[in-house]
């Protein structure tokens, strides 16, 4: 299955320190064999103007730029740190996948979707081109909702008949961590060999989130124990050569 992860980051947020460099390095540390597409200012300006969109409704539109070339496409917000090989995602045995949002920091509901059901839209993957079409169309209304594209994702996840019928996976609903589930549990992280753990479960990704607090992914200030900080810095700061190609 040909796979690409992708993210969007304009110059403004890169300069503010959203953590893009650490996301890239940590992703490639564990996935030197997987394509990572980083849409920067040139493509953001071009597509925003052509489609009349903004950051809140852009994710599926940019995913659709990749559907002609990849079977599995995974969006990943720039303020993630990857802490293990993402084999559960790379298997691609789903139409759509995403992480749980249920955490100790802030929980969300929308319409008929409870906080226990709410899926965190900071990472969303799909092998189904129709999903990106449905998400893009629904996302035109993102600005009507408090959590923008996150709320839209949950509304279609649980209410759109075509998406309801799809094979969907909430990656860490039962165990492990793939995003925001770990928020406000940072002090409980620990190392088990080369695995980052929390409450007996492995942390494969940590999503900083928490709105407009910058700079992000400064591990020393986030409450992690020092051995975890050391590991995070190791995977975030080890840079590897890469080939850049035009989309």
VEXLUM-163092 format. One record per atom (N, C-alpha, C): x, y, z; residue in one letter; atom name. Coordinates in steps of 0.001 Angstrom, whole numbers. Layout:
SITE      px      py      pz aa at
SITE       X       Y       Z  A CA
...
***
This chain:
SITE      px      py      pz aa at
SITE     844   -1189       0  X  N
SITE       0       0       0  X CA
SITE     882    1242       0  X  C
SITE     741    2070   -1027  X  N
SITE    1556    3284   -1096  X CA
SITE     970    4330    -156  X  C
SITE    1825    4857     723  X  N
SITE    1359    5672    1852  X CA
SITE    2070    7015    1900  X  C
SITE    1323    8042    2241  X  N
SITE    1912    9355    2517  X CA
SITE    1245    9963    3738  X  C
SITE    2057   10518    4625  X  N
SITE    1586   11413    5666  X CA
SITE    1787   12833    5157  X  C
SITE     925   13765    5601  X  N
SITE    1099   15150    5156  X CA
SITE     699   16113    6266  X  C
SITE    1250   17309    6163  X  N
SITE     897   18375    7098  X CA
SITE     922   19700    6369  X  C
SITE     316   20720    6975  X  N
SITE     315   22087    6455  X CA
SITE     946   22994    7494  X  C
SITE    1826   23895    7050  X  N
SITE    2395   24874    7979  X CA
SITE    2837   26101    7196  X  C
SITE    2241   27241    7506  X  N
SITE    2657   28462    6816  X CA
SITE    3862   29087    7529  X  C
SITE    4425   30114    6926  X  N
SITE    5636   30730    7475  X CA
SITE    5393   31342    8848  X  C
SITE    4216   31907    9040  X  N
SITE    3910   32571   10311  X CA
SITE    3988   31589   11479  X  C
SITE    3334   30439   11330  X  N
SITE    3332   29479   12427  X CA
SITE    4667   28763   12565  X  C
SITE    5385   28609   11466  X  N
SITE    6721   28027   11572  X CA
SITE    7625   28932   12404  X  C
SITE    7536   30242   12163  X  N
SITE    8371   31185   12916  X CA
SITE    7953   31264   14380  X  C
SITE    6663   31060   14654  X  N
SITE    6185   31095   16039  X CA
SITE    6625   29856   16819  X  C
SITE    7061   28832   16114  X  N
SITE    7538   27630   16787  X CA
SITE    6467   26589   17023  X  C
SITE    5771   26200   15965  X  N
SITE    4702   25216   16119  X CA
SITE    5248   23809   16339  X  C
SITE    6534   23599   16029  X  N
SITE    7144   22299   16256  X CA
SITE    7317   21459   15013  X  C
SITE    7150   22065   13829  X  N
SITE    7210   21307   12580  X CA
SITE    8528   20567   12415  X  C
SITE    9639   21215   12745  X  N
SITE   10929   20553   12576  X CA
SITE   11017   19283   13422  X  C
SITE   10462   19333   14638  X  N
SITE   10504   18165   15521  X CA
SITE    9550   17075   15031  X  C
SITE    8428   17479   14471  X  N
SITE    7518   16484   13906  X CA
SITE    8176   15768   12736  X  C
SITE    8799   16525   11833  X  N
SITE    9451   15912   10673  X CA
SITE   10548   14950   11120  X  C
SITE   11412   15422   12001  X  N
SITE   12539   14589   12424  X CA
SITE   12082   13322   13139  X  C
SITE   11100   13467   14038  X  N
SITE   10649   12296   14786  X CA
SITE    9902   11320   13873  X  C
SITE    9136   11844   12932  X  N
SITE    8451   10961   11988  X CA
SITE    9459   10167   11169  X  C
SITE   10460   10854   10609  X  N
SITE   11441   10187    9750  X CA
SITE   12382    9293   10555  X  C
SITE   12551    9569   11836  X  N
SITE   13365    8704   12695  X CA
SITE   12808    7282   12683  X  C
SITE   11486    7172   12754  X  N
SITE   10849    5857   12792  X CA
SITE   10363    5383   11427  X  C
SITE   10280    6297   10459  X  N
SITE    9688    5952    9157  X CA
SITE   10526    6496    7996  X  C
SITE   11779    6104    7899  X  N
SITE   12595    6590    6779  X CA
SITE   12073    6124    5425  X  C
SITE   11215    5113    5442  X  N
SITE   10694    4517    4208  X CA
SITE    9349    5091    3777  X  C
SITE    8745    5974    4564  X  N
SITE    7397    6485    4286  X CA
SITE    7467    7941    3851  X  C
SITE    6720    8271    2800  X  N
SITE    6700    9645    2298  X CA
SITE    6010   10576    3298  X  C
SITE    6597   11739    3478  X  N
SITE    6010   12796    4297  X CA
SITE    5957   14063    3444  X  C
SITE    4766   14556    3188  X  N
SITE    4567   15742    2355  X CA
SITE    4266   16923    3259  X  C
SITE    5076   17974    3149  X  N
SITE    4904   19162    3972  X CA
SITE    4491   20314    3064  X  C
SITE    3233   20709    3141  X  N
SITE    2724   21830    2349  X CA
SITE    3088   23129    3060  X  C
SITE    3878   23977    2372  X  N
SITE    4327   25225    2960  X CA
SITE    3655   26407    2266  X  C
SITE    4207   27598    2447  X  N
SITE    3531   28840    2088  X CA
SITE    3111   28902     621  X  C
SITE    3970   28403    -282  X  N
SITE    3642   28523   -1705  X CA
SITE    2363   27770   -2056  X  C
SITE    2258   26510   -1602  X  N
SITE    1068   25725   -1910  X CA
SITE    -146   26198   -1110  X  C
SITE      68   26647     105  X  N
SITE   -1035   27177     904  X CA
SITE   -1641   28397     224  X  C
SITE    -799   29326    -209  X  N
SITE   -1307   30512    -907  X CA
SITE   -2082   30119   -2166  X  C
SITE   -1527   29200   -2923  X  N
SITE   -2130   28785   -4195  X CA
SITE   -3477   28119   -3987  X  C
SITE   -3537   27134   -3111  X  N
SITE   -4765   26366   -2935  X CA
SITE   -5831   27165   -2186  X  C
SITE   -5420   27948   -1197  X  N
SITE   -6392   28789    -484  X CA
SITE   -7085   29742   -1451  X  C
SITE   -6315   30321   -2364  X  N
SITE   -6893   31266   -3328  X CA
SITE   -7781   30550   -4337  X  C
SITE   -7314   29433   -4845  X  N
SITE   -8084   28701   -5852  X CA
SITE   -9406   28175   -5298  X  C
SITE   -9378   27666   -4062  X  N
SITE  -10549   26994   -3504  X CA
SITE  -11374   27872   -2570  X  C
SITE  -10859   29061   -2227  X  N
SITE  -11584   29937   -1314  X CA
SITE  -11707   29352      77  X  C
SITE  -10620   28770     584  X  N
SITE  -10649   28095    1875  X CA
SITE   -9668   28745    2845  X  C
SITE   -9689   28273    4093  X  N
SITE   -8734   28710    5102  X CA
SITE   -8215   27475    5837  X  C
SITE   -7418   27684    6875  X  N
SITE   -6830   26548    7580  X CA
SITE   -7877   25635    8211  X  C
SITE   -9022   26192    8589  X  N
SITE  -10018   25397    9292  X CA
SITE  -10747   24411    8393  X  C
SITE  -10765   24665    7086  X  N
SITE  -11427   23695    6201  X CA
SITE  -10512   23166    5107  X  C
SITE   -9194   23226    5351  X  N
SITE   -8227   22875    4313  X CA
SITE   -7828   21406    4278  X  C
SITE   -7930   20694    5384  X  N
SITE   -7328   19360    5463  X CA
SITE   -7771   18409    4353  X  C
SITE   -9069   18217    4139  X  N
SITE   -9448   17272    3086  X CA
SITE   -9087   17757    1694  X  C
SITE   -9075   19060    1489  X  N
SITE   -8712   19595     177  X CA
SITE   -7266   19260    -160  X  C
SITE   -6376   19377     808  X  N
SITE   -4976   19042     576  X CA
SITE   -4783   17527     480  X  C
SITE   -5564   16768    1223  X  N
SITE   -5499   15309    1082  X CA
SITE   -5835   14897    -346  X  C
SITE   -6798   15566    -944  X  N
SITE   -7231   15206   -2293  X CA
SITE   -6170   15507   -3347  X  C
SITE   -5200   16362   -3026  X  N
SITE   -4077   16565   -3941  X CA
SITE   -3205   15309   -4034  X  C
SITE   -3300   14453   -3015  X  N
SITE   -2448   13268   -2937  X CA
SITE   -3152   11984   -3356  X  C
SITE   -4473   11992   -3430  X  N
SITE   -5196   10751   -3720  X CA
SITE   -4851   10131   -5071  X  C
SITE   -4436   10883   -6083  X  N
SITE   -4049   10209   -7331  X CA
SITE   -2772    9381   -7212  X  C
SITE   -1998    9613   -6159  X  N
SITE    -667    9019   -6071  X CA
SITE    -508    8020   -4919  X  C
SITE   -1422    8037   -3942  X  N
SITE   -1256    7222   -2744  X CA
SITE   -2545    6484   -2414  X  C
SITE   -2387    5300   -1801  X  N
SITE   -3536    4492   -1382  X CA
SITE   -3999    4865      25  X  C
SITE   -3049    5167     900  X  N
SITE   -3337    5575    2275  X CA
SITE   -2762    6964    2485  X  C
SITE   -3609    7891    2901  X  N
SITE   -3190    9276    3134  X CA
SITE   -3548    9627    4570  X  C
SITE   -2556   10165    5291  X  N
SITE   -2730   10469    6712  X CA
SITE   -2346   11906    6975  X  C
SITE   -3299   12691    7467  X  N
SITE   -3000   14051    7896  X CA
SITE   -2441   14026    9312  X  C
SITE   -1428   14856    9548  X  N
SITE    -800   14933   10865  X CA
SITE    -504   16394   11160  X  C
SITE   -1139   16955   12195  X  N
SITE    -854   18342   12557  X CA
SITE     623   18507   12895  X  C
SITE    1141   19698   12653  X  N
SITE    2581   19947   12777  X CA
SITE    3094   19883   14204  X  C
SITE    2209   19962   15199  X  N
SITE    2645   19965   16600  X CA
SITE    2546   18576   17239  X  C
SITE    2884   17542   16472  X  N
SITE    3004   16182   16985  X CA
SITE    4475   15831   17162  X  C
SITE    4747   14949   18106  X  N
SITE    6030   14248   18144  X CA
SITE    5717   12763   18029  X  C
SITE    6417   12095   17127  X  N
SITE    6222   10667   16887  X CA
SITE    7213    9911   17765  X  C
SITE    6713    8905   18485  X  N
SITE    7530    8226   19498  X CA
SITE    7653    6722   19266  X  C
SITE    7167    6253   18140  X  N
SITE    7273    4839   17813  X CA
SITE    6823    4599   16388  X  C
SITE    7087    3420   15887  X  N
SITE    6674    3039   14550  X CA
SITE    5156    2893   14514  X  C
SITE    4501    3514   13536  X  N
SITE    3042    3597   13496  X CA
SITE    2450    2458   12667  X  C
SITE    2788    1236   13037  X  N
SITE    2360      81   12255  X CA
SITE     845     -84   12233  X  C
SITE     178     300   13306  X  N
SITE   -1286     159   13358  X CA
SITE   -1947    1022   12286  X  C
SITE   -1354    2160   11985  X  N
SITE   -1865    3019   10917  X CA
SITE   -1412    2490    9566  X  C
SITE    -161    2090    9464  X  N
SITE     411    1680    8185  X CA
SITE    -240     422    7629  X  C
SITE    -858    -396    8472  X  N
SITE   -1577   -1574    7982  X CA
SITE   -2708   -1166    7042  X  C
SITE   -3331     -27    7325  X  N
SITE   -4370     492    6448  X CA
SITE   -5606    -372    6349  X  C
SITE   -5918   -1155    7390  X  N
SITE   -7083   -2038    7338  X CA
SITE   -8337   -1317    7831  X  C
SITE   -8598    -170    7251  X  N
SITE   -9738     675    7607  X CA
SITE  -10036    1579    6419  X  C
SITE  -11219    2156    6432  X  N
SITE  -11525    3248    5500  X CA
SITE  -11052    4576    6078  X  C
SITE  -11277    4744    7388  X  N
SITE  -10906    5982    8072  X CA
SITE  -10399    5634    9468  X  C
SITE   -9354    6341    9907  X  N
SITE   -8887    6166   11281  X CA
SITE   -8565    7520   11898  X  C
SITE   -8592    7547   13213  X  N
SITE   -8229    8744   13963  X CA
SITE   -8070    8376   15427  X  C
SITE   -7536    9275   16251  X  N
SITE   -7369    9007   17677  X CA
SITE   -8540    9535   18508  X  C
SITE   -8653    9010   19695  X  N
SITE   -9630    9521   20650  X CA
SITE   -9197   10902   21154  X  C
SITE  -10169   11705   21550  X  N
SITE   -9869   13001   22163  X CA
SITE  -10064   12984   23675  X  C
SITE  -10537   11885   24236  X  N
SITE  -10867   11844   25666  X CA
SITE   -9587   11925   26489  X  C
SITE   -9427   13013   27265  X  N
SITE   -8175   13272   27979  X CA
SITE   -8436   13973   29301  X  C
SITE   -7371   14333   29998  X  N
SITE   -7491   14975   31301  X CA
SITE   -7326   16488   31231  X  C
SITE   -7379   17054   30024  X  N
SITE   -7181   18492   29843  X CA
SITE   -8466   19197   29427  X  C
SITE   -9036   18753   28318  X  N
SITE  -10242   19409   27802  X CA
SITE  -10964   18440   26877  X  C
SITE  -12256   18255   27091  X  N
SITE  -13035   17338   26271  X CA
SITE  -14152   18077   25551  X  C
SITE  -14537   17531   24411  X  N
SITE  -15487   18198   23535  X CA
SITE  -16681   17306   23229  X  C
SITE  -17801   17955   22944  X  N
SITE  -18984   17292   22407  X CA
SITE  -19496   18148   21254  X  C
SITE  -20281   17551   20389  X  N
SITE  -20951   18309   19336  X CA
SITE  -22198   17535   18921  X  C
SITE  -23307   18239   18868  X  N
SITE  -24588   17638   18491  X CA
SITE  -24801   16326   19265  X  C
SITE  -24921   15198   18579  X  N
SITE  -25204   13931   19264  X CA
SITE  -23947   13144   19607  X  C
SITE  -22783   13765   19501  X  N
SITE  -21513   13087   19748  X CA
SITE  -21049   13391   21172  X  C
SITE  -20862   12356   21985  X  N
SITE  -20442   12536   23369  X CA
SITE  -18925   12717   23450  X  C
SITE  -18447   13144   24621  X  N
SITE  -17003   13305   24805  X CA
SITE  -16280   11964   24704  X  C
SITE  -16955   10878   25087  X  N
SITE  -16352    9554   24981  X CA
SITE  -16216    9118   23528  X  C
SITE  -17080    9609   22663  X  N
SITE  -17060    9236   21247  X CA
SITE  -16167   10145   20412  X  C
SITE  -15924   11349   20886  X  N
SITE  -15316   12407   20067  X CA
SITE  -13939   11984   19555  X  C
SITE  -13748   12116   18250  X  N
SITE  -12490   11775   17583  X CA
SITE  -11667   13041   17396  X  C
SITE  -10372   12967   17668  X  N
SITE   -9495   14139   17551  X CA
SITE   -9009   14267   16112  X  C
SITE   -9328   15403   15494  X  N
SITE   -9024   15612   14083  X CA
SITE   -7612   16052   13782  X  C
SITE   -6721   16074   14795  X  N
SITE   -5339   16445   14537  X CA
SITE   -4577   15405   13743  X  C
SITE   -5129   14181   13701  X  N
SITE   -4583   13108   12878  X CA
SITE   -5750   12341   12294  X  C
SITE   -5819   12297   10983  X  N
SITE   -6895   11547   10349  X CA
SITE   -6336   10865    9112  X  C
SITE   -6581    9568    8988  X  N
SITE   -6078    8807    7856  X CA
SITE   -7208    8115    7126  X  C
SITE   -7042    7921    5820  X  N
SITE   -8086    7248    5052  X CA
SITE   -7509    6537    3837  X  C
SITE   -8094    5398    3530  X  N
SITE   -7806    4669    2299  X CA
SITE   -8952    4823    1301  X  C
SITE   -9942    5618    1655  X  N
SITE  -11167    5744     869  X CA
SITE  -11277    7160     311  X  C
SITE  -11138    7298    -995  X  N
SITE  -11187    8624   -1614  X CA
SITE  -12529    9315   -1367  X  C
SITE  -13594    8539   -1288  X  N
SITE  -14914    9124   -1073  X CA
SITE  -14979    9840     271  X  C
SITE  -14254    9343    1285  X  N
SITE  -14255   10009    2581  X CA
SITE  -13762   11446    2455  X  C
SITE  -12667   11658    1720  X  N
SITE  -12131   13018    1587  X CA
SITE  -13116   13922     864  X  C
SITE  -13869   13375    -110  X  N
SITE  -14888   14170    -805  X CA
SITE  -15983   14608     157  X  C
SITE  -16456   13666     971  X  N
SITE  -17531   13971    1926  X CA
SITE  -17045   14982    2960  X  C
SITE  -15831   14760    3478  X  N
SITE  -15272   15656    4494  X CA
SITE  -15077   17059    3915  X  C
SITE  -14595   17141    2688  X  N
SITE  -14373   18453    2071  X CA
SITE  -15684   19214    1912  X  C
SITE  -16710   18559    1450  X  N
SITE  -17993   19224    1239  X CA
SITE  -18585   19681    2576  X  C
SITE  -18571   18813    3578  X  N
SITE  -19117   19172    4893  X CA
SITE  -18308   20282    5542  X  C
SITE  -17009   20305    5264  X  N
SITE  -16110   21247    5923  X CA
SITE  -16286   22686    5453  X  C
SITE  -17099   22885    4453  X  N
SITE  -17437   24252    4050  X CA
SITE  -18146   24989    5184  X  C
SITE  -18751   24225    6104  X  N
SITE  -19469   24813    7238  X CA
SITE  -18627   24846    8513  X  C
SITE  -17330   24627    8400  X  N
SITE  -16480   24525    9586  X CA
SITE  -16570   25751   10484  X  C
SITE  -16683   26934    9895  X  N
SITE  -16657   28159   10684  X CA
SITE  -17915   28349   11526  X  C
SITE  -18918   27515   11331  X  N
SITE  -20145   27607   12117  X CA
SITE  -20022   26891   13468  X  C
SITE  -18928   26169   13662  X  N
SITE  -18791   25319   14841  X CA
SITE  -17614   25748   15698  X  C
SITE  -17747   25510   16995  X  N
SITE  -16708   25924   17938  X CA
SITE  -15350   25305   17609  X  C
SITE  -15345   24020   17340  X  N
SITE  -14085   23318   17076  X CA
SITE  -13846   23081   15593  X  C
SITE  -14519   23868   14783  X  N
SITE  -14246   23945   13353  X CA
SITE  -14212   22561   12698  X  C
SITE  -13091   22247   12044  X  N
SITE  -12999   21006   11275  X CA
SITE  -13083   19771   12161  X  C
SITE  -12726   19900   13440  X  N
SITE  -12857   18775   14360  X CA
SITE  -14325   18416   14578  X  C
SITE  -15150   19412   14780  X  N
SITE  -16578   19154   14940  X CA
SITE  -17176   18563   13669  X  C
SITE  -16802   19099   12527  X  N
SITE  -17307   18577   11257  X CA
SITE  -16930   17113   11100  X  C
SITE  -15681   16782   11407  X  N
SITE  -15240   15389   11318  X CA
SITE  -16143   14485   12143  X  C
SITE  -16449   14892   13369  X  N
SITE  -17274   14058   14236  X CA
SITE  -18721   13975   13767  X  C
SITE  -19221   15056   13233  X  N
SITE  -20599   15036   12730  X CA
SITE  -20734   14041   11585  X  C
SITE  -19782   14045   10639  X  N
SITE  -19898   13084    9531  X CA
SITE  -19530   11672    9988  X  C
SITE  -18589   11542   10929  X  N
SITE  -18164   10224   11428  X CA
SITE  -19366    9450   11971  X  C
SITE  -20242   10150   12695  X  N
SITE  -21345    9488   13375  X CA
SITE  -22702    9678   12709  X  C
SITE  -22799   10554   11684  X  N
SITE  -24118   10869   11139  X CA
SITE  -24237   10767    9626  X  C
SITE  -23163   10936    8886  X  N
SITE  -23269   10814    7436  X CA
SITE  -23447    9336    7068  X  C
SITE  -24506    8981    6363  X  N
SITE  -24776    7557    6094  X CA
SITE  -23630    6829    5412  X  C
SITE  -22964    7491    4468  X  N
SITE  -21867    6829    3761  X CA
SITE  -20662    6610    4674  X  C
SITE  -20369    7590    5524  X  N
SITE  -19241    7447    6443  X CA
SITE  -19576    6462    7552  X  C
SITE  -20804    6496    8039  X  N
SITE  -21230    5537    9057  X CA
SITE  -21018    4104    8569  X  C
SITE  -21246    3864    7278  X  N
SITE  -21107    2523    6709  X CA
SITE  -19653    2124    6477  X  C
SITE  -18729    3072    6564  X  N
SITE  -17319    2775    6339  X CA
SITE  -16716    2054    7537  X  C
SITE  -15614    1368    7290  X  N
SITE  -14859     703    8348  X CA
SITE  -13975    1739    9026  X  C
SITE  -14345    2139   10253  X  N
SITE  -13663    3226   10947  X CA
SITE  -12942    2684   12185  X  C
SITE  -11777    3261   12475  X  N
SITE  -10984    2820   13619  X CA
SITE  -10595    4019   14470  X  C
SITE  -10950    3993   15759  X  N
SITE  -10430    4956   16728  X CA
SITE   -9220    4289   17379  X  C
SITE   -8046    4725   17006  X  N
SITE   -6807    3985   17221  X CA
SITE   -6519    3665   18682  X  C
SITE   -6783    4611   19554  X  N
SITE   -6397    4434   20961  X CA
SITE   -7589    4483   21907  X  C
SITE   -8742    4150   21404  X  N
SITE   -9923    4176   22265  X CA
SITE   -9810    3160   23392  X  C
SITE   -9216    2009   23097  X  N
SITE   -9117     940   24091  X CA
SITE   -7752     892   24775  X  C
SITE   -6677    1191   24042  X  N
SITE   -5348    1156   24638  X CA
SITE   -4382    1987   23800  X  C
SITE   -3266    2349   24439  X  N
SITE   -2181    3111   23825  X CA
SITE   -2588    4563   23555  X  C
SITE   -1654    5318   22996  X  N
SITE   -1825    6755   22808  X CA
SITE   -1348    7150   21410  X  C
SITE   -2210    7876   20702  X  N
SITE   -1876    8338   19360  X CA
SITE   -2126    9833   19173  X  C
SITE   -2274   10592   20250  X  N
SITE   -2536   12012   20049  X CA
SITE   -2828   12743   21336  X  C
SITE   -4048   13275   21446  X  N
SITE   -4422   14138   22574  X CA
SITE   -4865   13376   23818  X  C
SITE   -5017   12080   23730  X  N
SITE   -5463   11291   24888  X CA
SITE   -4541   11469   26088  X  C
SITE   -3271   11827   25838  X  N
SITE   -2277   11944   26910  X CA
SITE   -2216   13320   27558  X  C
SITE   -3004   14281   27087  X  N
SITE   -2892   15632   27615  X CA
SITE   -3168   15670   29118  X  C
SITE   -2299   16385   29829  X  N
SITE   -2294   16505   31286  X CA
SITE   -1927   15199   32002  X  C
SITE   -1338   14268   31270  X  N
SITE    -767   13062   31872  X CA
SITE     757   13049   31687  X  C
SITE    1314   14163   31260  X  N
SITE    2733   14204   30898  X CA
SITE    3644   13747   32040  X  C
SITE    3316   14111   33267  X  N
SITE    4170   13748   34404  X CA
SITE    4151   12248   34670  X  C
SITE    3161   11541   34082  X  N
SITE    3043   10093   34270  X CA
SITE    3785    9294   33192  X  C
SITE    4407    9988   32238  X  N
SITE    5165    9285   31207  X CA
SITE    6408    8646   31825  X  C
SITE    6827    7537   31258  X  N
SITE    8073    6901   31688  X CA
SITE    8620    6062   30543  X  C
SITE    9883    5702   30639  X  N
SITE   10529    4887   29627  X CA
SITE   10518    3424   30039  X  C
SITE   10230    2544   29093  X  N
SITE   10367    1103   29261  X CA
SITE   11251     633   28109  X  C
SITE   12553     604   28354  X  N
SITE   13492     382   27254  X CA
SITE   13440    1563   26314  X  C
SITE   13129    1297   25037  X  N
SITE   13021    2386   24067  X CA
SITE   11565    2745   23768  X  C
SITE   10659    2357   24663  X  N
SITE    9248    2689   24500  X CA
SITE    8841    3762   25499  X  C
SITE    8098    4760   25038  X  N
SITE    7504    5753   25933  X CA
SITE    6161    5205   26396  X  C
SITE    5945    5201   27705  X  N
SITE    4751    4599   28281  X CA
SITE    3997    5607   29139  X  C
SITE    2716    5341   29343  X  N
SITE    1887    6112   30274  X CA
SITE     765    5206   30760  X  C
SITE     665    5058   32060  X  N
SITE    -374    4225   32664  X CA
SITE    -386    2812   32070  X  C
SITE     797    2268   31790  X  N
SITE     911     911   31292  X CA
SITE     653     740   29812  X  C
SITE     472    1843   29082  X  N
SITE     191    1769   27650  X CA
SITE    1256    2546   26874  X  C
SITE    1541    2122   25644  X  N
SITE    2591    2766   24868  X CA
SITE    2101    4055   24216  X  C
SITE    2948    5074   24246  X  N
SITE    2664    6356   23601  X CA
SITE    3360    6347   22243  X  C
SITE    2592    6212   21175  X  N
SITE    3142    6195   19822  X CA
SITE    3266    7604   19243  X  C
SITE    2324    8479   19623  X  N
SITE    2393    9887   19230  X CA
SITE    1837   10740   20356  X  C
SITE    2391   11928   20481  X  N
SITE    1876   12915   21426  X CA
SITE    1555   14171   20630  X  C
SITE     328   14671   20792  X  N
SITE    -121   15878   20103  X CA
SITE    -207   17017   21123  X  C
SITE     623   18040   20953  X  N
SITE     670   19144   21914  X CA
SITE    -669   19875   22002  X  C
SITE   -1253   20198   20827  X  N
SITE   -2569   20861   20779  X CA
SITE   -2623   22074   21714  X  C
SITE   -3658   22166   22545  X  N
SITE   -3823   23239   23542  X CA
SITE   -3839   24642   22925  X  C
SITE   -4399   24750   21714  X  N
SITE   -4614   26077   21140  X CA
SITE   -3349   26832   20828  X  C
SITE   -3410   28154   20998  X  N
SITE   -2348   29037   20545  X CA
SITE   -1253   29293   21550  X  C
SITE    -742   28263   22187  X  N
SITE     373   28418   23124  X CA
SITE    1679   28101   22390  X  C
SITE    2539   29111   22237  X  N
SITE    3791   28950   21486  X CA
SITE    4978   29386   22343  X  C
SITE    6173   28830   22069  X  N
SITE    6455   27748   21120  X CA
SITE    5968   26405   21654  X  C
SITE    5804   25453   20744  X  N
SITE    5317   24131   21109  X CA
SITE    6449   23106   21100  X  C
SITE    6176   21996   21760  X  N
SITE    7104   20869   21835  X CA
SITE    8450   21258   22442  X  C
SITE    8412   22146   23425  X  N
SITE    9603   22423   24233  X CA
SITE    9491   21490   25432  X  C
SITE   10015   20309   25296  X  N
SITE    9734   19216   26220  X CA
SITE   10135   19524   27658  X  C
SITE   11205   20297   27811  X  N
SITE   11714   20603   29148  X CA
SITE   10727   21404   29986  X  C
SITE    9767   22061   29341  X  N
SITE    8810   22916   30047  X CA
SITE    7426   22285   30185  X  C
SITE    7281   21023   29767  X  N
SITE    5949   20442   29625  X CA
SITE    5609   19405   30693  X  C
SITE    6500   19204   31658  X  N
SITE    6195   18305   32757  X CA
SITE    6634   16870   32583  X  C
SITE    7291   16550   31475  X  N
SITE    7763   15186   31268  X CA
SITE    8948   14877   32181  X  C
SITE    9060   13662   32686  X  N
SITE   10266   13259   33416  X CA
SITE   11504   13338   32515  X  C
SITE   12666   13545   33125  X  N
SITE   13870   13791   32336  X CA
SITE   14227   12656   31365  X  C
SITE   14101   11376   31730  X  N
SITE   14408   10336   30741  X CA
SITE   13520   10409   29499  X  C
SITE   12276   10824   29670  X  N
SITE   11369   10984   28533  X CA
SITE   11775   12195   27703  X  C
SITE   12137   13285   28369  X  N
SITE   12634   14475   27665  X CA
SITE   13847   14108   26819  X  C
SITE   14753   13339   27391  X  N
SITE   15965   12949   26666  X CA
SITE   15617   12144   25418  X  C
SITE   14670   11219   25550  X  N
SITE   14276   10406   24391  X CA
SITE   13578   11268   23339  X  C
SITE   12680   12147   23778  X  N
SITE   11984   13027   22839  X CA
SITE   12968   13905   22075  X  C
SITE   13938   14446   22778  X  N
SITE   14953   15259   22099  X CA
SITE   15779   14414   21133  X  C
SITE   16051   13177   21504  X  N
SITE   16816   12296   20623  X CA
SITE   16107   12104   19282  X  C
SITE   14820   11754   19333  X  N
SITE   14114   11474   18079  X CA
SITE   13734   12760   17337  X  C
SITE   13635   13869   18056  X  N
SITE   13222   15135   17436  X CA
SITE   14372   15901   16802  X  C
SITE   15585   15615   17207  X  N
SITE   16724   16420   16763  X CA
SITE   17677   15673   15841  X  C
SITE   17413   14397   15606  X  N
SITE   18260   13630   14701  X CA
SITE   17736   13824   13281  X  C
SITE   18446   14619   12482  X  N
SITE   17968   14925   11132  X CA
SITE   18565   13957   10126  X  C
SITE   17763   13629    9126  X  N
SITE   18181   12728    8072  X CA
SITE   18046   13413    6718  X  C
SITE   18887   13022    5800  X  N
SITE   18834   13584    4455  X CA
SITE   17499   13233    3799  X  C
SITE   16997   14151    3000  X  N
SITE   15719   13948    2357  X CA
SITE   15747   14495     940  X  C
SITE   14918   13905      77  X  N
SITE   14778   14395   -1295  X CA
SITE   13504   15218   -1367  X  C
SITE   13611   16459   -1810  X  N
SITE   12439   17324   -1941  X CA
SITE   11996   17345   -3408  X  C
SITE   10722   17103   -3610  X  N
SITE   10185   17107   -4970  X CA
SITE    8960   18018   -5015  X  C
SITE    8681   18562   -6173  X  N
SITE    7554   19464   -6339  X CA
SITE    6273   18653   -6494  X  C
SITE    5181   19159   -5930  X  N
SITE    3867   18517   -6079  X CA
SITE    3290   18913   -7438  X  C
***
